[in-house]
Amino acid sequence: MARRRPVGGVRTRRIPSGRQNVKRHGTARRRNAVFTLADFVIFLQSAPKPDPEYWEFVEAITRNQPQVQPSAWES
């Protein structure tokens, strides 16, 4: 009798005692990835660069931030 493949690429792994372990996703899920790390890098490189006014705004905000209180965990 032929073995049936699990639905949705979810497989179970048998441990030596014969019991089934936790269900794990098969590699089919990774092969169908829509957005890869390389796509993300290309996206970041193609995003518009902030203008000088943005950096001036960020600098003004960071200059006017109050001091952070020392951690209560330090002794």
CHARMM-style PDB file with segment names, atoms N, HN, CA, C and O in Angstrom:
ATOM      1  N   MET     1       0.843  -1.176   0.000  1.00  0.00      PROA
ATOM      2  CA  MET     1       0.000   0.000   0.000  1.00  0.00      PROA
ATOM      3  C   MET     1       0.895   1.249   0.000  1.00  0.00      PROA
ATOM      4  O   MET     1       1.837   1.329   0.789  1.00  0.00      PROA
ATOM      5  N   ALA     2       0.617   2.201  -0.857  1.00  0.00      PROA
ATOM      6  HN  ALA     2      -0.148   2.136  -1.497  1.00  0.00      PROA
ATOM      7  CA  ALA     2       1.421   3.424  -0.985  1.00  0.00      PROA
ATOM      8  C   ALA     2       1.121   4.377   0.166  1.00  0.00      PROA
ATOM      9  O   ALA     2      -0.008   4.469   0.649  1.00  0.00      PROA
ATOM     10  N   ARG     3       2.168   5.083   0.590  1.00  0.00      PROA
ATOM     11  HN  ARG     3       3.085   5.008   0.198  1.00  0.00      PROA
ATOM     12  CA  ARG     3       1.978   6.080   1.641  1.00  0.00      PROA
ATOM     13  C   ARG     3       1.351   7.328   1.058  1.00  0.00      PROA
ATOM     14  O   ARG     3       1.669   7.723  -0.063  1.00  0.00      PROA
ATOM     15  N   ARG     4       0.473   7.941   1.806  1.00  0.00      PROA
ATOM     16  HN  ARG     4       0.215   7.619   2.717  1.00  0.00      PROA
ATOM     17  CA  ARG     4      -0.149   9.185   1.371  1.00  0.00      PROA
ATOM     18  C   ARG     4       0.651  10.344   1.940  1.00  0.00      PROA
ATOM     19  O   ARG     4       1.090  10.302   3.089  1.00  0.00      PROA
ATOM     20  N   ARG     5       0.835  11.370   1.134  1.00  0.00      PROA
ATOM     21  HN  ARG     5       0.478  11.403   0.200  1.00  0.00      PROA
ATOM     22  CA  ARG     5       1.549  12.561   1.583  1.00  0.00      PROA
ATOM     23  C   ARG     5       0.610  13.432   2.405  1.00  0.00      PROA
ATOM     24  O   ARG     5      -0.575  13.532   2.085  1.00  0.00      PROA
ATOM     25  N   PRO     6       1.116  14.058   3.451  1.00  0.00      PROA
ATOM     26  CA  PRO     6       0.277  14.940   4.262  1.00  0.00      PROA
ATOM     27  C   PRO     6      -0.177  16.161   3.473  1.00  0.00      PROA
ATOM     28  O   PRO     6       0.498  16.598   2.542  1.00  0.00      PROA
ATOM     29  N   VAL     7      -1.297  16.690   3.846  1.00  0.00      PROA
ATOM     30  HN  VAL     7      -1.845  16.335   4.603  1.00  0.00      PROA
ATOM     31  CA  VAL     7      -1.862  17.868   3.191  1.00  0.00      PROA
ATOM     32  C   VAL     7      -1.102  19.111   3.631  1.00  0.00      PROA
ATOM     33  O   VAL     7      -0.768  19.232   4.810  1.00  0.00      PROA
ATOM     34  N   GLY     8      -0.822  20.024   2.733  1.00  0.00      PROA
ATOM     35  HN  GLY     8      -1.093  19.925   1.776  1.00  0.00      PROA
ATOM     36  CA  GLY     8      -0.217  21.310   3.054  1.00  0.00      PROA
ATOM     37  C   GLY     8       1.266  21.242   3.348  1.00  0.00      PROA
ATOM     38  O   GLY     8       1.814  22.198   3.897  1.00  0.00      PROA
ATOM     39  N   GLY     9       1.930  20.171   3.013  1.00  0.00      PROA
ATOM     40  HN  GLY     9       1.484  19.395   2.567  1.00  0.00      PROA
ATOM     41  CA  GLY     9       3.367  20.088   3.211  1.00  0.00      PROA
ATOM     42  C   GLY     9       3.788  19.870   4.651  1.00  0.00      PROA
ATOM     43  O   GLY     9       4.980  19.925   4.953  1.00  0.00      PROA
ATOM     44  N   VAL    10       2.834  19.622   5.560  1.00  0.00      PROA
ATOM     45  HN  VAL    10       1.865  19.578   5.315  1.00  0.00      PROA
ATOM     46  CA  VAL    10       3.168  19.383   6.953  1.00  0.00      PROA
ATOM     47  C   VAL    10       3.496  17.907   7.100  1.00  0.00      PROA
ATOM     48  O   VAL    10       2.709  17.037   6.726  1.00  0.00      PROA
ATOM     49  N   ARG    11       4.671  17.641   7.649  1.00  0.00      PROA
ATOM     50  HN  ARG    11       5.311  18.347   7.953  1.00  0.00      PROA
ATOM     51  CA  ARG    11       5.094  16.255   7.813  1.00  0.00      PROA
ATOM     52  C   ARG    11       5.282  15.958   9.291  1.00  0.00      PROA
ATOM     53  O   ARG    11       5.488  16.866  10.097  1.00  0.00      PROA
ATOM     54  N   THR    12       5.211  14.719   9.628  1.00  0.00      PROA
ATOM     55  HN  THR    12       5.043  13.982   8.974  1.00  0.00      PROA
ATOM     56  CA  THR    12       5.528  14.307  10.984  1.00  0.00      PROA
ATOM     57  C   THR    12       6.809  13.508  10.936  1.00  0.00      PROA
ATOM     58  O   THR    12       7.083  12.818   9.954  1.00  0.00      PROA
ATOM     59  N   ARG    13       7.586  13.599  11.981  1.00  0.00      PROA
ATOM     60  HN  ARG    13       7.363  14.160  12.778  1.00  0.00      PROA
ATOM     61  CA  ARG    13       8.854  12.892  12.029  1.00  0.00      PROA
ATOM     62  C   ARG    13       8.729  11.781  13.061  1.00  0.00      PROA
ATOM     63  O   ARG    13       8.274  12.012  14.181  1.00  0.00      PROA
ATOM     64  N   ARG    14       9.126  10.598  12.686  1.00  0.00      PROA
ATOM     65  HN  ARG    14       9.496  10.410  11.776  1.00  0.00      PROA
ATOM     66  CA  ARG    14       9.040   9.476  13.619  1.00  0.00      PROA
ATOM     67  C   ARG    14      10.316   9.401  14.441  1.00  0.00      PROA
ATOM     68  O   ARG    14      11.419   9.561  13.918  1.00  0.00      PROA
ATOM     69  N   ILE    15      10.151   9.156  15.734  1.00  0.00      PROA
ATOM     70  HN  ILE    15       9.255   9.026  16.159  1.00  0.00      PROA
ATOM     71  CA  ILE    15      11.299   8.945  16.586  1.00  0.00      PROA
ATOM     72  C   ILE    15      11.503   7.443  16.734  1.00  0.00      PROA
ATOM     73  O   ILE    15      10.579   6.686  16.435  1.00  0.00      PROA
ATOM     74  N   PRO    16      12.672   6.970  17.182  1.00  0.00      PROA
ATOM     75  CA  PRO    16      12.972   5.544  17.186  1.00  0.00      PROA
ATOM     76  C   PRO    16      11.932   4.657  17.862  1.00  0.00      PROA
ATOM     77  O   PRO    16      11.776   3.501  17.468  1.00  0.00      PROA
ATOM     78  N   SER    17      11.225   5.151  18.852  1.00  0.00      PROA
ATOM     79  HN  SER    17      11.351   6.090  19.172  1.00  0.00      PROA
ATOM     80  CA  SER    17      10.246   4.312  19.540  1.00  0.00      PROA
ATOM     81  C   SER    17       9.018   4.046  18.678  1.00  0.00      PROA
ATOM     82  O   SER    17       8.186   3.209  19.028  1.00  0.00      PROA
ATOM     83  N   GLY    18       8.897   4.745  17.559  1.00  0.00      PROA
ATOM     84  HN  GLY    18       9.573   5.425  17.275  1.00  0.00      PROA
ATOM     85  CA  GLY    18       7.749   4.549  16.681  1.00  0.00      PROA
ATOM     86  C   GLY    18       6.668   5.595  16.872  1.00  0.00      PROA
ATOM     87  O   GLY    18       5.741   5.687  16.067  1.00  0.00      PROA
ATOM     88  N   ARG    19       6.781   6.386  17.936  1.00  0.00      PROA
ATOM     89  HN  ARG    19       7.534   6.311  18.590  1.00  0.00      PROA
ATOM     90  CA  ARG    19       5.777   7.433  18.142  1.00  0.00      PROA
ATOM     91  C   ARG    19       6.054   8.585  17.193  1.00  0.00      PROA
ATOM     92  O   ARG    19       7.176   8.749  16.713  1.00  0.00      PROA
ATOM     93  N   GLN    20       5.053   9.362  16.930  1.00  0.00      PROA
ATOM     94  HN  GLN    20       4.142   9.229  17.320  1.00  0.00      PROA
ATOM     95  CA  GLN    20       5.249  10.527  16.073  1.00  0.00      PROA
ATOM     96  C   GLN    20       5.607  11.735  16.917  1.00  0.00      PROA
ATOM     97  O   GLN    20       5.080  11.937  18.011  1.00  0.00      PROA
ATOM     98  N   ASN    21       6.513  12.526  16.381  1.00  0.00      PROA
ATOM     99  HN  ASN    21       6.941  12.362  15.492  1.00  0.00      PROA
ATOM    100  CA  ASN    21       6.963  13.728  17.068  1.00  0.00      PROA
ATOM    101  C   ASN    21       6.121  14.912  16.611  1.00  0.00      PROA
ATOM    102  O   ASN    21       5.106  14.738  15.937  1.00  0.00      PROA
ATOM    103  N   VAL    22       6.542  16.102  16.975  1.00  0.00      PROA
ATOM    104  HN  VAL    22       7.368  16.244  17.522  1.00  0.00      PROA
ATOM    105  CA  VAL    22       5.845  17.330  16.634  1.00  0.00      PROA
ATOM    106  C   VAL    22       5.807  17.499  15.116  1.00  0.00      PROA
ATOM    107  O   VAL    22       6.769  17.167  14.424  1.00  0.00      PROA
ATOM    108  N   LYS    23       4.696  18.014  14.608  1.00  0.00      PROA
ATOM    109  HN  LYS    23       3.915  18.284  15.171  1.00  0.00      PROA
ATOM    110  CA  LYS    23       4.581  18.254  13.171  1.00  0.00      PROA
ATOM    111  C   LYS    23       5.506  19.394  12.771  1.00  0.00      PROA
ATOM    112  O   LYS    23       5.604  20.410  13.458  1.00  0.00      PROA
ATOM    113  N   ARG    24       6.172  19.203  11.659  1.00  0.00      PROA
ATOM    114  HN  ARG    24       6.093  18.378  11.100  1.00  0.00      PROA
ATOM    115  CA  ARG    24       7.085  20.228  11.148  1.00  0.00      PROA
ATOM    116  C   ARG    24       6.710  20.525   9.705  1.00  0.00      PROA
ATOM    117  O   ARG    24       6.247  19.649   8.975  1.00  0.00      PROA
ATOM    118  N   HSD    25       6.918  21.773   9.308  1.00  0.00      PROA
ATOM    119  HN  HSD    25       7.294  22.484   9.901  1.00  0.00      PROA
ATOM    120  CA  HSD    25       6.634  22.151   7.930  1.00  0.00      PROA
ATOM    121  C   HSD    25       7.724  21.629   7.018  1.00  0.00      PROA
ATOM    122  O   HSD    25       8.901  21.632   7.377  1.00  0.00      PROA
ATOM    123  N   GLY    26       7.334  21.186   5.854  1.00  0.00      PROA
ATOM    124  HN  GLY    26       6.378  21.183   5.563  1.00  0.00      PROA
ATOM    125  CA  GLY    26       8.301  20.702   4.880  1.00  0.00      PROA
ATOM    126  C   GLY    26       8.963  21.843   4.143  1.00  0.00      PROA
ATOM    127  O   GLY    26       8.667  23.012   4.390  1.00  0.00      PROA
ATOM    128  N   THR    27       9.855  21.501   3.240  1.00  0.00      PROA
ATOM    129  HN  THR    27      10.095  20.552   3.039  1.00  0.00      PROA
ATOM    130  CA  THR    27      10.588  22.529   2.502  1.00  0.00      PROA
ATOM    131  C   THR    27       9.732  23.196   1.446  1.00  0.00      PROA
ATOM    132  O   THR    27      10.116  24.243   0.923  1.00  0.00      PROA
ATOM    133  N   ALA    28       8.587  22.627   1.115  1.00  0.00      PROA
ATOM    134  HN  ALA    28       8.275  21.777   1.539  1.00  0.00      PROA
ATOM    135  CA  ALA    28       7.723  23.216   0.093  1.00  0.00      PROA
ATOM    136  C   ALA    28       7.316  24.631   0.491  1.00  0.00      PROA
ATOM    137  O   ALA    28       7.147  25.492  -0.372  1.00  0.00      PROA
ATOM    138  N   ARG    29       7.162  24.868   1.754  1.00  0.00      PROA
ATOM    139  HN  ARG    29       7.300  24.168   2.455  1.00  0.00      PROA
ATOM    140  CA  ARG    29       6.756  26.189   2.210  1.00  0.00      PROA
ATOM    141  C   ARG    29       7.863  27.214   1.931  1.00  0.00      PROA
ATOM    142  O   ARG    29       7.572  28.353   1.567  1.00  0.00      PROA
ATOM    143  N   ARG    30       9.124  26.818   2.100  1.00  0.00      PROA
ATOM    144  HN  ARG    30       9.361  25.893   2.396  1.00  0.00      PROA
ATOM    145  CA  ARG    30      10.233  27.730   1.851  1.00  0.00      PROA
ATOM    146  C   ARG    30      10.434  27.979   0.361  1.00  0.00      PROA
ATOM    147  O   ARG    30      10.821  29.081  -0.026  1.00  0.00      PROA
ATOM    148  N   ARG    31      10.183  26.987  -0.477  1.00  0.00      PROA
ATOM    149  HN  ARG    31       9.869  26.091  -0.162  1.00  0.00      PROA
ATOM    150  CA  ARG    31      10.369  27.158  -1.912  1.00  0.00      PROA
ATOM    151  C   ARG    31       9.379  28.162  -2.493  1.00  0.00      PROA
ATOM    152  O   ARG    31       9.673  28.803  -3.502  1.00  0.00      PROA
ATOM    153  N   ASN    32       8.227  28.306  -1.879  1.00  0.00      PROA
ATOM    154  HN  ASN    32       7.988  27.786  -1.059  1.00  0.00      PROA
ATOM    155  CA  ASN    32       7.189  29.190  -2.400  1.00  0.00      PROA
ATOM    156  C   ASN    32       7.252  30.573  -1.761  1.00  0.00      PROA
ATOM    157  O   ASN    32       6.272  31.317  -1.805  1.00  0.00      PROA
ATOM    158  N   ALA    33       8.399  30.931  -1.164  1.00  0.00      PROA
ATOM    159  HN  ALA    33       9.196  30.327  -1.128  1.00  0.00      PROA
ATOM    160  CA  ALA    33       8.536  32.232  -0.523  1.00  0.00      PROA
ATOM    161  C   ALA    33       8.351  33.336  -1.559  1.00  0.00      PROA
ATOM    162  O   ALA    33       8.893  33.265  -2.662  1.00  0.00      PROA
ATOM    163  N   VAL    34       7.588  34.343  -1.195  1.00  0.00      PROA
ATOM    164  HN  VAL    34       7.147  34.401  -0.299  1.00  0.00      PROA
ATOM    165  CA  VAL    34       7.286  35.429  -2.111  1.00  0.00      PROA
ATOM    166  C   VAL    34       8.303  36.554  -1.958  1.00  0.00      PROA
ATOM    167  O   VAL    34       8.662  37.194  -2.947  1.00  0.00      PROA
ATOM    168  N   PHE    35       8.763  36.802  -0.769  1.00  0.00      PROA
ATOM    169  HN  PHE    35       8.471  36.282   0.034  1.00  0.00      PROA
ATOM    170  CA  PHE    35       9.643  37.936  -0.487  1.00  0.00      PROA
ATOM    171  C   PHE    35      10.895  37.410   0.197  1.00  0.00      PROA
ATOM    172  O   PHE    35      10.828  36.972   1.345  1.00  0.00      PROA
ATOM    173  N   THR    36      12.030  37.444  -0.482  1.00  0.00      PROA
ATOM    174  HN  THR    36      12.084  37.799  -1.415  1.00  0.00      PROA
ATOM    175  CA  THR    36      13.269  36.914   0.059  1.00  0.00      PROA
ATOM    176  C   THR    36      14.105  38.023   0.683  1.00  0.00      PROA
ATOM    177  O   THR    36      13.769  39.202   0.575  1.00  0.00      PROA
ATOM    178  N   LEU    37      15.188  37.636   1.333  1.00  0.00      PROA
ATOM    179  HN  LEU    37      15.460  36.678   1.421  1.00  0.00      PROA
ATOM    180  CA  LEU    37      16.095  38.619   1.920  1.00  0.00      PROA
ATOM    181  C   LEU    37      16.730  39.489   0.836  1.00  0.00      PROA
ATOM    182  O   LEU    37      16.926  40.688   1.032  1.00  0.00      PROA
ATOM    183  N   ALA    38      17.048  38.884  -0.304  1.00  0.00      PROA
ATOM    184  HN  ALA    38      16.889  37.909  -0.464  1.00  0.00      PROA
ATOM    185  CA  ALA    38      17.606  39.663  -1.420  1.00  0.00      PROA
ATOM    186  C   ALA    38      16.596  40.699  -1.904  1.00  0.00      PROA
ATOM    187  O   ALA    38      16.973  41.824  -2.235  1.00  0.00      PROA
ATOM    188  N   ASP    39      15.323  40.334  -1.949  1.00  0.00      PROA
ATOM    189  HN  ASP    39      15.016  39.421  -1.681  1.00  0.00      PROA
ATOM    190  CA  ASP    39      14.279  41.294  -2.328  1.00  0.00      PROA
ATOM    191  C   ASP    39      14.220  42.445  -1.330  1.00  0.00      PROA
ATOM    192  O   ASP    39      14.023  43.598  -1.714  1.00  0.00      PROA
ATOM    193  N   PHE    40      14.392  42.125  -0.044  1.00  0.00      PROA
ATOM    194  HN  PHE    40      14.551  41.189   0.267  1.00  0.00      PROA
ATOM    195  CA  PHE    40      14.344  43.155   0.990  1.00  0.00      PROA
ATOM    196  C   PHE    40      15.515  44.131   0.841  1.00  0.00      PROA
ATOM    197  O   PHE    40      15.342  45.339   0.999  1.00  0.00      PROA
ATOM    198  N   VAL    41      16.702  43.607   0.539  1.00  0.00      PROA
ATOM    199  HN  VAL    41      16.842  42.625   0.411  1.00  0.00      PROA
ATOM    200  CA  VAL    41      17.878  44.467   0.337  1.00  0.00      PROA
ATOM    201  C   VAL    41      17.656  45.389  -0.854  1.00  0.00      PROA
ATOM    202  O   VAL    41      17.962  46.579  -0.787  1.00  0.00      PROA
ATOM    203  N   ILE    42      17.127  44.844  -1.940  1.00  0.00      PROA
ATOM    204  HN  ILE    42      16.879  43.877  -1.995  1.00  0.00      PROA
ATOM    205  CA  ILE    42      16.838  45.666  -3.126  1.00  0.00      PROA
ATOM    206  C   ILE    42      15.819  46.749  -2.786  1.00  0.00      PROA
ATOM    207  O   ILE    42      15.936  47.888  -3.237  1.00  0.00      PROA
ATOM    208  N   PHE    43      14.821  46.383  -1.987  1.00  0.00      PROA
ATOM    209  HN  PHE    43      14.727  45.457  -1.621  1.00  0.00      PROA
ATOM    210  CA  PHE    43      13.812  47.352  -1.569  1.00  0.00      PROA
ATOM    211  C   PHE    43      14.448  48.494  -0.767  1.00  0.00      PROA
ATOM    212  O   PHE    43      14.145  49.664  -0.998  1.00  0.00      PROA
ATOM    213  N   LEU    44      15.335  48.144   0.178  1.00  0.00      PROA
ATOM    214  HN  LEU    44      15.581  47.193   0.366  1.00  0.00      PROA
ATOM    215  CA  LEU    44      15.975  49.184   0.989  1.00  0.00      PROA
ATOM    216  C   LEU    44      16.865  50.081   0.143  1.00  0.00      PROA
ATOM    217  O   LEU    44      16.927  51.288   0.377  1.00  0.00      PROA
ATOM    218  N   GLN    45      17.555  49.505  -0.838  1.00  0.00      PROA
ATOM    219  HN  GLN    45      17.505  48.524  -1.027  1.00  0.00      PROA
ATOM    220  CA  GLN    45      18.428  50.310  -1.690  1.00  0.00      PROA
ATOM    221  C   GLN    45      17.628  51.226  -2.608  1.00  0.00      PROA
ATOM    222  O   GLN    45      18.105  52.303  -2.968  1.00  0.00      PROA
ATOM    223  N   SER    46      16.427  50.821  -2.989  1.00  0.00      PROA
ATOM    224  HN  SER    46      16.040  49.946  -2.697  1.00  0.00      PROA
ATOM    225  CA  SER    46      15.631  51.617  -3.917  1.00  0.00      PROA
ATOM    226  C   SER    46      14.728  52.631  -3.207  1.00  0.00      PROA
ATOM    227  O   SER    46      14.120  53.480  -3.859  1.00  0.00      PROA
ATOM    228  N   ALA    47      14.637  52.546  -1.885  1.00  0.00      PROA
ATOM    229  HN  ALA    47      15.130  51.856  -1.355  1.00  0.00      PROA
ATOM    230  CA  ALA    47      13.782  53.476  -1.138  1.00  0.00      PROA
ATOM    231  C   ALA    47      14.361  54.884  -1.232  1.00  0.00      PROA
ATOM    232  O   ALA    47      15.579  55.043  -1.307  1.00  0.00      PROA
ATOM    233  N   PRO    48      13.512  55.902  -1.228  1.00  0.00      PROA
ATOM    234  CA  PRO    48      14.013  57.279  -1.308  1.00  0.00      PROA
ATOM    235  C   PRO    48      14.838  57.624  -0.066  1.00  0.00      PROA
ATOM    236  O   PRO    48      14.518  57.205   1.046  1.00  0.00      PROA
ATOM    237  N   LYS    49      15.893  58.389  -0.278  1.00  0.00      PROA
ATOM    238  HN  LYS    49      16.153  58.730  -1.181  1.00  0.00      PROA
ATOM    239  CA  LYS    49      16.772  58.812   0.817  1.00  0.00      PROA
ATOM    240  C   LYS    49      16.144  59.998   1.538  1.00  0.00      PROA
ATOM    241  O   LYS    49      15.507  60.839   0.904  1.00  0.00      PROA
ATOM    242  N   PRO    50      16.316  60.077   2.871  1.00  0.00      PROA
ATOM    243  CA  PRO    50      15.767  61.217   3.608  1.00  0.00      PROA
ATOM    244  C   PRO    50      16.469  62.512   3.217  1.00  0.00      PROA
ATOM    245  O   PRO    50      17.664  62.515   2.924  1.00  0.00      PROA
ATOM    246  N   ASP    51      15.726  63.600   3.215  1.00  0.00      PROA
ATOM    247  HN  ASP    51      14.754  63.598   3.453  1.00  0.00      PROA
ATOM    248  CA  ASP    51      16.302  64.891   2.858  1.00  0.00      PROA
ATOM    249  C   ASP    51      16.995  65.513   4.076  1.00  0.00      PROA
ATOM    250  O   ASP    51      16.820  65.032   5.195  1.00  0.00      PROA
ATOM    251  N   PRO    52      17.773  66.566   3.869  1.00  0.00      PROA
ATOM    252  CA  PRO    52      18.502  67.189   4.992  1.00  0.00      PROA
ATOM    253  C   PRO    52      17.581  67.703   6.099  1.00  0.00      PROA
ATOM    254  O   PRO    52      17.967  67.682   7.267  1.00  0.00      PROA
ATOM    255  N   GLU    53      16.375  68.162   5.762  1.00  0.00      PROA
ATOM    256  HN  GLU    53      16.061  68.179   4.813  1.00  0.00      PROA
ATOM    257  CA  GLU    53      15.446  68.649   6.789  1.00  0.00      PROA
ATOM    258  C   GLU    53      15.079  67.538   7.766  1.00  0.00      PROA
ATOM    259  O   GLU    53      14.921  67.787   8.961  1.00  0.00      PROA
ATOM    260  N   TYR    54      14.944  66.318   7.265  1.00  0.00      PROA
ATOM    261  HN  TYR    54      15.072  66.115   6.294  1.00  0.00      PROA
ATOM    262  CA  TYR    54      14.619  65.183   8.124  1.00  0.00      PROA
ATOM    263  C   TYR    54      15.732  64.980   9.152  1.00  0.00      PROA
ATOM    264  O   TYR    54      15.462  64.819  10.342  1.00  0.00      PROA
ATOM    265  N   TRP    55      16.986  64.989   8.687  1.00  0.00      PROA
ATOM    266  HN  TRP    55      17.206  65.120   7.720  1.00  0.00      PROA
ATOM    267  CA  TRP    55      18.101  64.762   9.603  1.00  0.00      PROA
ATOM    268  C   TRP    55      18.217  65.898  10.615  1.00  0.00      PROA
ATOM    269  O   TRP    55      18.587  65.650  11.762  1.00  0.00      PROA
ATOM    270  N   GLU    56      17.912  67.145  10.222  1.00  0.00      PROA
ATOM    271  HN  GLU    56      17.612  67.347   9.290  1.00  0.00      PROA
ATOM    272  CA  GLU    56      17.919  68.263  11.166  1.00  0.00      PROA
ATOM    273  C   GLU    56      16.844  68.073  12.230  1.00  0.00      PROA
ATOM    274  O   GLU    56      17.066  68.365  13.405  1.00  0.00      PROA
ATOM    275  N   PHE    57      15.685  67.585  11.813  1.00  0.00      PROA
ATOM    276  HN  PHE    57      15.505  67.348  10.859  1.00  0.00      PROA
ATOM    277  CA  PHE    57      14.584  67.324  12.730  1.00  0.00      PROA
ATOM    278  C   PHE    57      14.976  66.231  13.731  1.00  0.00      PROA
ATOM    279  O   PHE    57      14.738  66.376  14.930  1.00  0.00      PROA
ATOM    280  N   VAL    58      15.567  65.154  13.250  1.00  0.00      PROA
ATOM    281  HN  VAL    58      15.760  65.036  12.275  1.00  0.00      PROA
ATOM    282  CA  VAL    58      15.996  64.060  14.124  1.00  0.00      PROA
ATOM    283  C   VAL    58      17.057  64.552  15.103  1.00  0.00      PROA
ATOM    284  O   VAL    58      17.027  64.197  16.281  1.00  0.00      PROA
ATOM    285  N   GLU    59      17.986  65.362  14.625  1.00  0.00      PROA
ATOM    286  HN  GLU    59      18.010  65.651  13.668  1.00  0.00      PROA
ATOM    287  CA  GLU    59      19.034  65.890  15.496  1.00  0.00      PROA
ATOM    288  C   GLU    59      18.449  66.796  16.579  1.00  0.00      PROA
ATOM    289  O   GLU    59      18.872  66.734  17.733  1.00  0.00      PROA
ATOM    290  N   ALA    60      17.481  67.637  16.213  1.00  0.00      PROA
ATOM    291  HN  ALA    60      17.137  67.688  15.276  1.00  0.00      PROA
ATOM    292  CA  ALA    60      16.845  68.526  17.198  1.00  0.00      PROA
ATOM    293  C   ALA    60      16.102  67.716  18.261  1.00  0.00      PROA
ATOM    294  O   ALA    60      16.143  68.055  19.444  1.00  0.00      PROA
ATOM    295  N   ILE    61      15.439  66.670  17.849  1.00  0.00      PROA
ATOM    296  HN  ILE    61      15.405  66.395  16.888  1.00  0.00      PROA
ATOM    297  CA  ILE    61      14.710  65.838  18.815  1.00  0.00      PROA
ATOM    298  C   ILE    61      15.678  65.158  19.773  1.00  0.00      PROA
ATOM    299  O   ILE    61      15.449  65.144  20.982  1.00  0.00      PROA
ATOM    300  N   THR    62      16.760  64.593  19.240  1.00  0.00      PROA
ATOM    301  HN  THR    62      16.946  64.604  18.258  1.00  0.00      PROA
ATOM    302  CA  THR    62      17.700  63.879  20.110  1.00  0.00      PROA
ATOM    303  C   THR    62      18.451  64.820  21.043  1.00  0.00      PROA
ATOM    304  O   THR    62      18.827  64.421  22.146  1.00  0.00      PROA
ATOM    305  N   ARG    63      18.677  66.063  20.621  1.00  0.00      PROA
ATOM    306  HN  ARG    63      18.372  66.387  19.726  1.00  0.00      PROA
ATOM    307  CA  ARG    63      19.341  67.025  21.493  1.00  0.00      PROA
ATOM    308  C   ARG    63      18.463  67.412  22.672  1.00  0.00      PROA
ATOM    309  O   ARG    63      18.975  67.690  23.756  1.00  0.00      PROA
ATOM    310  N   ASN    64      17.149  67.434  22.478  1.00  0.00      PROA
ATOM    311  HN  ASN    64      16.733  67.208  21.597  1.00  0.00      PROA
ATOM    312  CA  ASN    64      16.220  67.893  23.515  1.00  0.00      PROA
ATOM    313  C   ASN    64      15.614  66.760  24.344  1.00  0.00      PROA
ATOM    314  O   ASN    64      14.684  66.998  25.116  1.00  0.00      PROA
ATOM    315  N   GLN    65      16.114  65.556  24.204  1.00  0.00      PROA
ATOM    316  HN  GLN    65      16.869  65.363  23.577  1.00  0.00      PROA
ATOM    317  CA  GLN    65      15.599  64.435  24.993  1.00  0.00      PROA
ATOM    318  C   GLN    65      16.116  64.536  26.424  1.00  0.00      PROA
ATOM    319  O   GLN    65      17.273  64.897  26.638  1.00  0.00      PROA
ATOM    320  N   PRO    66      15.270  64.218  27.408  1.00  0.00      PROA
ATOM    321  CA  PRO    66      15.755  64.236  28.795  1.00  0.00      PROA
ATOM    322  C   PRO    66      16.714  63.070  29.043  1.00  0.00      PROA
ATOM    323  O   PRO    66      16.702  62.070  28.324  1.00  0.00      PROA
ATOM    324  N   GLN    67      17.542  63.223  30.073  1.00  0.00      PROA
ATOM    325  HN  GLN    67      17.553  64.036  30.656  1.00  0.00      PROA
ATOM    326  CA  GLN    67      18.487  62.169  30.437  1.00  0.00      PROA
ATOM    327  C   GLN    67      17.716  60.937  30.916  1.00  0.00      PROA
ATOM    328  O   GLN    67      16.682  61.054  31.575  1.00  0.00      PROA
ATOM    329  N   VAL    68      18.225  59.782  30.582  1.00  0.00      PROA
ATOM    330  HN  VAL    68      19.064  59.687  30.047  1.00  0.00      PROA
ATOM    331  CA  VAL    68      17.620  58.533  31.032  1.00  0.00      PROA
ATOM    332  C   VAL    68      18.062  58.276  32.465  1.00  0.00      PROA
ATOM    333  O   VAL    68      19.233  58.442  32.806  1.00  0.00      PROA
ATOM    334  N   GLN    69      17.114  57.868  33.297  1.00  0.00      PROA
ATOM    335  HN  GLN    69      16.163  57.732  33.020  1.00  0.00      PROA
ATOM    336  CA  GLN    69      17.432  57.570  34.688  1.00  0.00      PROA
ATOM    337  C   GLN    69      18.299  56.317  34.759  1.00  0.00      PROA
ATOM    338  O   GLN    69      18.123  55.402  33.953  1.00  0.00      PROA
ATOM    339  N   PRO    70      19.228  56.260  35.706  1.00  0.00      PROA
ATOM    340  CA  PRO    70      20.055  55.060  35.848  1.00  0.00      PROA
ATOM    341  C   PRO    70      19.187  53.843  36.171  1.00  0.00      PROA
ATOM    342  O   PRO    70      18.128  53.960  36.787  1.00  0.00      PROA
ATOM    343  N   SER    71      19.653  52.696  35.749  1.00  0.00      PROA
ATOM    344  HN  SER    71      20.514  52.601  35.248  1.00  0.00      PROA
ATOM    345  CA  SER    71      18.908  51.470  35.960  1.00  0.00      PROA
ATOM    346  C   SER    71      18.847  51.134  37.450  1.00  0.00      PROA
ATOM    347  O   SER    71      19.818  51.335  38.180  1.00  0.00      PROA
ATOM    348  N   ALA    72      17.711  50.628  37.888  1.00  0.00      PROA
ATOM    349  HN  ALA    72      16.922  50.466  37.296  1.00  0.00      PROA
ATOM    350  CA  ALA    72      17.551  50.218  39.285  1.00  0.00      PROA
ATOM    351  C   ALA    72      18.332  48.939  39.553  1.00  0.00      PROA
ATOM    352  O   ALA    72      18.575  48.603  40.712  1.00  0.00      PROA
ATOM    353  N   TRP    73      18.726  48.223  38.517  1.00  0.00      PROA
ATOM    354  HN  TRP    73      18.528  48.496  37.575  1.00  0.00      PROA
ATOM    355  CA  TRP    73      19.442  46.961  38.666  1.00  0.00      PROA
ATOM    356  C   TRP    73      20.928  47.179  38.913  1.00  0.00      PROA
ATOM    357  O   TRP    73      21.605  46.281  39.414  1.00  0.00      PROA
ATOM    358  N   GLU    74      21.437  48.327  38.581  1.00  0.00      PROA
ATOM    359  HN  GLU    74      20.887  49.057  38.174  1.00  0.00      PROA
ATOM    360  CA  GLU    74      22.861  48.594  38.820  1.00  0.00      PROA
ATOM    361  C   GLU    74      23.074  48.897  40.289  1.00  0.00      PROA
ATOM    362  O   GLU    74      22.256  49.581  40.904  1.00  0.00      PROA
ATOM    363  N   SER    75      24.157  48.400  40.860  1.00  0.00      PROA
ATOM    364  HN  SER    75      24.822  47.844  40.360  1.00  0.00      PROA
ATOM    365  CA  SER    75      24.417  48.696  42.269  1.00  0.00      PROA
ATOM    366  C   SER    75      25.818  49.187  42.484  1.00  0.00      PROA
ATOM    367  OT1 SER    75      26.202  49.482  43.616  1.00  0.00      PROA
TER     368      SER     75
END
